[in-house]
Amino acid sequence: MGASDSNWNFSGVMQELRDLRDQRGWRKYHTLPALARALSVEAAEVNEIFLWQNDQSELSAQKRADLKMELADTLTYLYYMCDQLGVDPNELVHEKLKVNQNRHWSFDQK
């Protein structure tokens, strides 16, 4: 199953990630605390792409490509964490969406 397959779902992605992890001998490093730290590093790398840029700046083609790869790294660690917890990330997002639909925020600037 490959990325171009429109049916590539969480279980398919997760199996390929597990296979890579196990082939490389990384399983022993994939504890929840270690994965959380790795996630934090990757999230910082997402943020670094925007460092010293005006909020209105358009991203160059290279920066967009870099951002996509950093997002993939971030998602990869999230997927590994979801796998450890035995949850589907799409279900988590859906649950949180339902919570947020009942919340109200005020964005008034005073």
MOVEN-V109887 format. One line per field, one symbol per residue. ss: DSSP state (2 for helix, 1 for strand, 0 for the rest). psi: psi as a letter, one per 30 degrees, with the letter a starting at -180 (. if undefined). Layout:
ss: ???
psi: ???
This chain:
ss: 00000000022222222222222200222002222222222222222200000000000022222222222222222222222220002222222222222000000000
psi: klffkfgjaeeeeeeeeeeeeeefhfeffhleeeeeeeeeeeeeeeeeegkgkkffkkkleeeeeeeeeeeeeeeeeeeeeeeefhlkeeeeeeeeeeeffglkkkgkk.
